[in-house]
């Protein structure tokens, strides 16, 4: 075959990720990577999305189309054989001259012609043009399958991220609900104390303001939860009005350990990188196709079958007919079209190489981002847990001092606000930590085998 054989473009491969503790190869993680989180509800949601997500169905249909088109390209490797039976009835004119005698023929003739030919056409692929076409189509089909894999991974990780965001919002709603209940009780007690003259009305107004602000915050989180639940319904291919996820708060959950392994492993793990490489394979084969156009094309056509004027003798040995016609076509002058087409194809190849290299660089950056975020958020979660504990002690001491008359009630309100803010920040940070873990798995290409 003329044209270049495929060689993977060279890309700089770092020895390891700088945000990674070690550079050891990653252990095997099953394709069902979400089972690492040990959450049956998440398992069910991803199974539903895999079966019913409409974007994923489109991607699967595109894969079927691309594979069928590859089979179409492969069919040109074989001869084309067709049968075209025909019957012709012809009556000649009685007022014509005989071709043999030149005299006028006064009697017409009825002629029947029964014909059953088998026609064969075949291009002898001397220079590999057809084989390169098949190679390109197979690579395009593989790229489409990798694109579908990338879409599947995106759907799976989006479901997981929305699910943990939903659980984080559940935790925030629970925290706010508990605080609203406590604040209402405080307002009731302070209202009695104001009436009896034990406290100033300003303290009651401060408590009422805190209660109303917390109620508004609770309603806003409820709205956010509804929006996330609706988005999750679309991912799962379900109508939003009838879709509901149980209110399971996310409190002390920690993501599983996900070793990133070596940077070079991304070249085979990530479906988007694999799709970009198949694009290079396809355009490389197209360079061979464009090169083959400069060489002669050899065609072979033939026909064999039976022909007779009488149906009764159609399949007799004397009725056989046959022909064979080999031909060759030389590209002598095309006005520069062939050379321009080759130049354009080589340019497309360089574009595909650039896309592939850039996708590899993006993959490296995605993993580094996810590792950095996961490490920082893990530290942040630990710090916020300490802040929540300190805030609880602050509230406890403030409440004791207020009851002993050593401090104004405003310090209790400040302590309550501080605790609430830290509790909400912790719930949000735990969610971000889980999301960072999921993003790391996505950046690594999902589940894999070593």
C-alpha positions as CSV (number, residue, x, y, z in Angstrom):
1,X,0.0,0.0,0.0
2,X,1.3,3.4,-0.9
3,X,1.2,6.2,1.7
4,X,2.6,6.3,5.3
5,X,1.9,3.6,7.8
6,X,0.5,4.9,11.1
7,X,2.9,5.7,13.9
8,X,1.6,7.3,17.1
9,X,2.6,11.0,17.4
10,X,5.2,11.6,20.1
11,X,4.0,13.4,23.2
12,X,6.1,14.4,26.1
13,X,5.3,12.0,29.0
14,X,6.1,13.2,32.5
15,X,7.4,10.7,35.0
16,X,4.6,11.4,37.4
17,X,2.0,13.9,38.5
18,X,3.5,16.6,40.8
19,X,0.4,16.5,43.0
20,X,0.8,12.7,43.4
21,X,2.4,11.1,46.4
22,X,4.0,8.4,44.4
23,X,4.4,7.2,40.8
24,X,3.4,3.6,41.2
25,X,1.1,2.0,38.6
26,X,-2.6,2.3,39.7
27,X,-4.3,-0.9,40.8
28,X,-7.2,-2.2,38.8
29,X,-10.6,-0.4,39.2
30,X,-13.6,-2.0,37.6
31,X,-15.5,-0.3,34.9
32,X,-18.3,0.2,37.4
33,X,-16.1,2.7,39.3
34,X,-19.0,4.2,41.2
35,X,-19.2,1.0,43.4
36,X,-16.1,2.4,45.2
37,X,-18.4,4.8,46.9
38,X,-20.6,2.0,48.4
39,X,-23.9,3.7,47.9
40,X,-26.7,1.5,46.5
41,X,-28.8,4.5,45.6
42,X,-26.0,5.9,43.4
43,X,-25.6,2.5,41.8
44,X,-29.3,2.5,40.9
45,X,-29.3,6.0,39.5
46,X,-26.3,5.3,37.3
47,X,-27.9,2.1,36.0
48,X,-31.1,4.1,35.2
49,X,-29.1,6.8,33.4
50,X,-27.1,4.2,31.4
51,X,-30.3,2.6,30.2
52,X,-32.4,5.7,29.6
53,X,-30.2,8.7,29.0
54,X,-31.2,10.1,25.6
55,X,-27.8,11.7,24.8
56,X,-26.2,8.3,25.4
57,X,-28.7,6.7,23.1
58,X,-27.8,9.1,20.4
59,X,-24.1,8.3,20.9
60,X,-24.8,4.5,20.7
61,X,-26.8,5.0,17.5
62,X,-23.9,7.0,16.0
63,X,-21.6,4.1,16.8
64,X,-23.9,1.7,15.0
65,X,-24.0,4.0,12.0
66,X,-20.2,4.4,11.9
67,X,-19.6,0.7,12.1
68,X,-22.1,0.1,9.3
69,X,-20.3,2.6,7.2
70,X,-17.0,0.9,7.9
71,X,-18.6,-2.4,6.6
72,X,-19.7,-0.5,3.5
73,X,-16.1,0.6,2.9
74,X,-14.9,-2.9,3.5
75,X,-17.3,-4.3,0.9
76,X,-15.2,-2.7,-1.9
77,X,-12.4,-5.2,-1.1
78,X,-14.5,-7.8,-2.9
79,X,-16.0,-8.1,-6.3
80,X,-19.5,-6.9,-7.0
81,X,-21.7,-9.6,-8.6
82,X,-25.2,-8.9,-9.8
83,X,-27.8,-10.7,-11.8
84,X,-30.0,-8.8,-14.2
85,X,-32.5,-11.2,-16.0
86,X,-34.4,-9.7,-18.9
87,X,-36.9,-10.6,-21.6
88,X,-37.2,-8.8,-24.9
89,X,-39.9,-9.2,-27.5
90,X,-39.2,-7.5,-30.8
91,X,-41.2,-7.3,-34.0
92,X,-39.3,-6.0,-37.1
93,X,-41.0,-3.9,-39.7
94,X,-42.3,-5.6,-42.9
95,X,-41.3,-2.5,-45.0
96,X,-37.5,-2.6,-44.7
97,X,-34.6,-3.6,-46.7
98,X,-32.6,-6.8,-46.0
99,X,-29.1,-6.2,-44.7
100,X,-27.9,-9.2,-46.6
101,X,-29.6,-8.8,-50.0
102,X,-30.5,-5.2,-50.1
103,X,-34.0,-6.1,-51.3
104,X,-37.2,-5.0,-49.6
105,X,-38.6,-7.5,-47.0
106,X,-42.4,-7.7,-47.2
107,X,-42.9,-9.7,-44.0
108,X,-42.2,-8.6,-40.4
109,X,-40.4,-10.9,-38.0
110,X,-41.2,-11.6,-34.3
111,X,-38.0,-12.0,-32.2
112,X,-37.9,-13.2,-28.5
113,X,-34.8,-12.8,-26.4
114,X,-34.4,-14.4,-23.0
115,X,-31.3,-13.3,-21.1
116,X,-30.0,-14.2,-17.6
117,X,-26.5,-12.6,-17.2
118,X,-24.3,-12.5,-14.1
119,X,-22.2,-9.4,-14.1
120,X,-18.9,-9.0,-12.1
121,X,-17.0,-5.8,-11.4
122,X,-13.8,-5.6,-9.4
123,X,-11.1,-3.1,-8.8
124,X,-7.7,-4.8,-8.4
125,X,-6.3,-2.9,-5.4
126,X,-2.7,-2.8,-6.5
127,X,-1.8,0.4,-4.6
128,X,-4.0,-0.1,-1.5
129,X,-6.4,2.7,-2.2
130,X,-9.4,0.6,-1.2
131,X,-7.6,-0.9,1.8
132,X,-6.6,2.6,3.0
133,X,-10.2,3.6,2.6
134,X,-11.3,0.7,4.8
135,X,-8.6,1.5,7.3
136,X,-9.8,5.1,7.5
137,X,-13.4,4.0,8.0
138,X,-12.5,1.5,10.7
139,X,-10.6,4.3,12.6
140,X,-13.5,6.6,12.2
141,X,-15.8,4.0,13.7
142,X,-13.4,3.4,16.5
143,X,-13.3,7.2,17.2
144,X,-17.1,7.3,17.3
145,X,-17.1,4.4,19.8
146,X,-14.5,6.3,21.9
147,X,-16.7,9.5,21.7
148,X,-19.6,7.4,22.9
149,X,-17.4,6.1,25.8
150,X,-16.6,9.7,26.7
151,X,-20.3,10.6,26.7
152,X,-21.1,7.6,28.8
153,X,-18.3,8.6,31.3
154,X,-19.7,12.1,31.4
155,X,-23.2,10.9,32.1
156,X,-22.0,8.6,34.8
157,X,-19.9,11.3,36.5
158,X,-22.6,13.9,36.1
159,X,-25.1,11.6,37.8
160,X,-22.6,11.1,40.7
161,X,-21.9,14.8,41.1
162,X,-25.5,15.8,41.0
163,X,-26.4,13.0,43.5
164,X,-23.8,14.1,46.0
165,X,-24.7,17.7,45.5
166,X,-28.3,16.7,46.3
167,X,-27.2,14.9,49.4
168,X,-25.1,18.0,50.5
169,X,-28.2,20.2,50.0
170,X,-30.2,17.7,52.1
171,X,-27.6,18.1,54.9
172,X,-27.8,21.9,54.6
173,X,-31.6,21.7,54.7
174,X,-31.4,19.5,57.8
175,X,-29.0,21.9,59.5
176,X,-31.2,24.9,58.7
177,X,-34.4,23.2,59.8
178,X,-32.8,22.3,63.2
179,X,-31.7,25.9,63.6
180,X,-35.1,27.3,62.6
181,X,-36.7,25.1,65.2
182,X,-34.3,26.4,67.9
183,X,-34.6,30.0,66.8
184,X,-38.4,29.8,66.9
185,X,-38.2,28.6,70.5
186,X,-35.8,31.4,71.3
187,X,-38.2,34.0,69.9
188,X,-41.0,32.5,71.9
189,X,-39.0,32.6,75.1
190,X,-37.7,36.1,74.5
191,X,-41.2,37.3,73.7
192,X,-42.3,36.2,77.2
193,X,-39.2,37.8,78.7
194,X,-39.8,41.1,77.0
195,X,-43.4,41.1,78.3
196,X,-42.2,40.5,81.8
197,X,-39.4,43.1,81.4
198,X,-36.5,40.7,81.8
199,X,-34.9,41.6,78.5
200,X,-34.9,44.5,76.2
201,X,-37.0,44.5,73.0
202,X,-33.9,44.9,70.9
203,X,-32.8,41.4,71.8
204,X,-36.2,40.1,70.6
205,X,-35.8,42.0,67.3
206,X,-32.3,40.5,66.8
207,X,-33.6,37.0,67.4
208,X,-36.6,37.6,65.0
209,X,-34.2,38.9,62.3
210,X,-32.0,35.9,62.7
211,X,-35.0,33.6,62.4
212,X,-36.3,35.2,59.3
213,X,-32.9,35.3,57.6
214,X,-32.5,31.6,58.3
215,X,-36.0,30.8,56.9
216,X,-35.1,32.7,53.7
217,X,-31.8,30.7,53.5
218,X,-33.7,27.5,54.0
219,X,-36.1,28.3,51.2
220,X,-33.2,29.2,48.9
221,X,-31.5,25.8,49.6
222,X,-34.8,24.0,49.0
223,X,-35.1,25.7,45.6
224,X,-31.5,24.8,44.7
225,X,-32.3,21.2,45.7
226,X,-35.3,21.1,43.4
227,X,-33.3,22.4,40.5
228,X,-30.6,19.7,41.0
229,X,-33.2,17.0,41.3
230,X,-34.7,18.1,38.0
231,X,-31.3,18.1,36.3
232,X,-30.7,14.6,37.7
233,X,-34.1,13.5,36.3
234,X,-33.1,14.5,32.8
235,X,-29.8,12.6,33.1
236,X,-31.7,9.5,34.1
237,X,-34.1,9.9,31.2
238,X,-37.1,10.4,33.6
239,X,-39.8,13.2,33.6
240,X,-39.0,15.7,36.4
241,X,-42.5,15.9,37.8
242,X,-42.5,12.2,38.8
243,X,-38.8,11.9,39.7
244,X,-37.8,11.9,43.3
245,X,-34.6,11.1,45.3
246,X,-34.8,10.3,48.9
247,X,-33.6,12.9,51.3
248,X,-30.4,11.3,52.6
249,X,-28.1,14.0,54.1
250,X,-24.3,13.9,53.4
251,X,-22.5,14.5,56.6
252,X,-19.3,12.7,57.4
253,X,-18.7,10.9,54.1
254,X,-15.2,10.7,52.7
255,X,-14.3,9.8,49.1
256,X,-12.5,6.6,48.4
257,X,-8.8,6.6,47.6
258,X,-8.2,6.9,43.9
259,X,-4.5,6.4,42.9
260,X,-3.8,8.2,39.6
261,X,-1.0,6.0,38.4
262,X,1.4,7.1,35.7
263,X,0.7,9.9,33.2
264,X,1.5,7.6,30.2
265,X,-1.5,5.4,31.2
266,X,-3.9,8.2,30.3
267,X,-3.1,7.6,26.6
268,X,-5.1,4.3,26.8
269,X,-7.5,5.1,29.6
270,X,-9.2,8.3,28.5
271,X,-11.8,7.8,25.7
272,X,-11.4,11.4,24.5
273,X,-7.6,10.8,24.0
274,X,-8.3,7.5,22.3
275,X,-10.9,9.2,20.0
276,X,-8.3,11.9,19.1
277,X,-5.8,9.2,18.2
278,X,-8.2,7.4,16.0
279,X,-8.7,10.7,14.2
280,X,-5.0,10.7,13.4
281,X,-5.2,7.1,12.2
282,X,-8.1,7.9,9.9
283,X,-6.4,11.0,8.3
284,X,-3.1,9.1,8.0
285,X,-5.0,6.4,5.9
286,X,-6.5,9.2,3.9
287,X,-3.1,10.4,3.0
288,X,-2.5,6.9,1.5
289,X,-5.8,7.2,-0.4
290,X,-4.8,10.6,-1.9
291,X,-1.3,9.2,-2.8
292,X,-2.9,6.2,-4.6
293,X,-4.8,8.5,-6.9
294,X,-1.5,9.3,-8.7
295,X,-1.2,5.7,-9.8
296,X,-3.1,3.7,-12.5
297,X,-6.4,2.0,-11.5
298,X,-7.0,-1.6,-12.7
299,X,-10.6,-2.7,-13.3
300,X,-12.0,-6.1,-14.2
301,X,-15.5,-6.5,-15.5
302,X,-17.0,-9.7,-16.8
303,X,-20.4,-11.2,-17.6
304,X,-21.6,-14.7,-18.0
305,X,-25.0,-16.3,-18.3
306,X,-27.5,-17.7,-20.7
307,X,-29.4,-16.2,-23.7
308,X,-31.9,-17.8,-26.0
309,X,-34.8,-16.9,-28.2
310,X,-36.8,-19.8,-26.7
311,X,-37.5,-20.2,-23.0
312,X,-37.3,-24.0,-23.3
313,X,-33.7,-23.9,-24.4
314,X,-32.6,-21.0,-22.2
315,X,-30.5,-23.2,-19.9
316,X,-28.9,-25.4,-22.5
317,X,-25.2,-25.5,-23.0
318,X,-25.4,-23.9,-26.4
319,X,-27.2,-20.8,-24.9
320,X,-24.2,-19.8,-22.8
321,X,-22.7,-16.4,-23.2
322,X,-19.6,-14.8,-21.6
323,X,-17.4,-11.8,-21.8
324,X,-14.4,-10.4,-19.8
325,X,-13.1,-6.8,-20.0
326,X,-10.0,-5.8,-18.1
327,X,-9.2,-2.1,-18.2
328,X,-6.7,0.4,-16.8
329,X,-7.0,4.1,-16.1
330,X,-4.0,6.4,-16.1
331,X,-4.2,9.9,-14.5
332,X,-2.5,12.0,-17.2
333,X,-3.7,15.5,-16.6
334,X,-6.0,16.7,-13.7
335,X,-5.1,20.4,-13.6
336,X,-3.2,20.0,-10.3
337,X,-6.3,18.5,-8.5
338,X,-4.5,15.4,-7.3
339,X,-1.5,17.2,-5.9
340,X,-3.8,19.8,-4.2
341,X,-5.9,17.0,-2.7
342,X,-2.8,15.3,-1.3
343,X,-1.6,18.6,0.2
344,X,-5.0,19.3,1.8
345,X,-5.1,15.7,3.2
346,X,-1.6,16.1,4.7
347,X,-2.8,19.4,6.2
348,X,-5.8,17.6,7.8
349,X,-3.4,15.0,9.2
350,X,-1.3,17.7,10.8
351,X,-4.5,19.2,12.3
352,X,-5.5,15.8,13.7
353,X,-2.0,15.4,15.2
354,X,-2.3,18.8,16.9
355,X,-5.8,17.9,18.2
356,X,-4.4,14.6,19.7
357,X,-1.4,16.2,21.3
358,X,-3.6,19.0,22.8
359,X,-6.0,16.4,24.1
360,X,-3.2,14.6,25.9
361,X,-2.0,17.9,27.4
362,X,-5.6,18.6,28.6
363,X,-5.7,15.1,30.1
364,X,-2.6,15.8,32.1
365,X,-4.0,19.2,33.3
366,X,-7.3,17.6,34.2
367,X,-5.6,15.1,36.5
368,X,-3.4,17.7,38.1
369,X,-6.4,20.0,38.7
370,X,-8.4,17.2,40.3
371,X,-5.5,16.0,42.5
372,X,-4.8,19.6,43.6
373,X,-8.5,20.2,44.4
374,X,-8.9,16.9,46.2
375,X,-5.9,17.5,48.4
376,X,-6.8,21.1,49.2
377,X,-10.5,20.2,49.9
378,X,-9.5,17.3,52.2
379,X,-7.4,19.8,54.3
380,X,-10.3,22.3,54.2
381,X,-12.8,19.7,55.4
382,X,-10.6,18.8,58.3
383,X,-10.2,22.5,59.2
384,X,-13.9,23.2,59.0
385,X,-14.7,20.2,61.2
386,X,-12.4,21.8,63.9
387,X,-14.1,25.1,63.3
388,X,-17.6,23.5,63.8
389,X,-16.3,22.0,67.1
390,X,-14.9,25.3,68.2
391,X,-18.2,27.1,67.3
392,X,-20.2,24.6,69.4
393,X,-17.9,25.4,72.4
394,X,-18.3,29.1,71.7
395,X,-22.1,28.8,71.7
396,X,-22.1,26.7,74.8
397,X,-20.0,29.2,76.7
398,X,-21.9,32.2,75.4
399,X,-25.2,30.6,76.5
400,X,-23.7,29.9,80.0
401,X,-22.5,33.5,80.4
402,X,-25.8,34.9,79.2
403,X,-27.8,32.8,81.7
404,X,-25.4,33.8,84.4
405,X,-25.9,37.5,83.5
406,X,-22.3,37.9,82.5
407,X,-22.9,38.6,78.8
408,X,-25.6,40.2,76.6
409,X,-27.8,38.0,74.5
410,X,-26.3,39.4,71.4
411,X,-23.2,37.3,72.0
412,X,-25.4,34.2,71.9
413,X,-26.9,35.3,68.6
414,X,-23.4,35.8,67.2
415,X,-22.3,32.4,68.4
416,X,-25.4,30.8,66.8
417,X,-24.6,32.6,63.5
418,X,-21.0,31.5,63.6
419,X,-22.0,27.8,64.2
420,X,-24.6,27.8,61.5
421,X,-22.2,29.4,58.9
422,X,-19.4,26.8,59.8
423,X,-21.9,23.9,59.6
424,X,-23.1,25.0,56.2
425,X,-19.5,25.6,55.0
426,X,-18.6,22.1,56.2
427,X,-21.5,20.5,54.3
428,X,-20.5,22.3,51.2
429,X,-16.9,21.4,51.5
430,X,-17.7,17.7,52.0
431,X,-19.7,17.9,48.8
432,X,-16.8,19.6,46.9
433,X,-14.5,16.9,48.2
434,X,-16.7,14.2,46.8
435,X,-17.1,16.0,43.5
436,X,-13.3,16.4,43.3
437,X,-12.9,12.7,43.8
438,X,-15.4,12.0,41.0
439,X,-13.6,14.6,38.7
440,X,-10.4,12.7,39.4
441,X,-11.9,9.4,38.2
442,X,-13.3,11.2,35.1
443,X,-9.9,12.8,34.4
444,X,-8.3,9.3,34.6
445,X,-10.8,7.9,32.1
446,X,-13.2,6.1,34.5
447,X,-12.7,2.5,35.4
448,X,-9.8,0.6,33.8
449,X,-7.8,-2.6,34.0
450,X,-4.0,-2.4,34.7
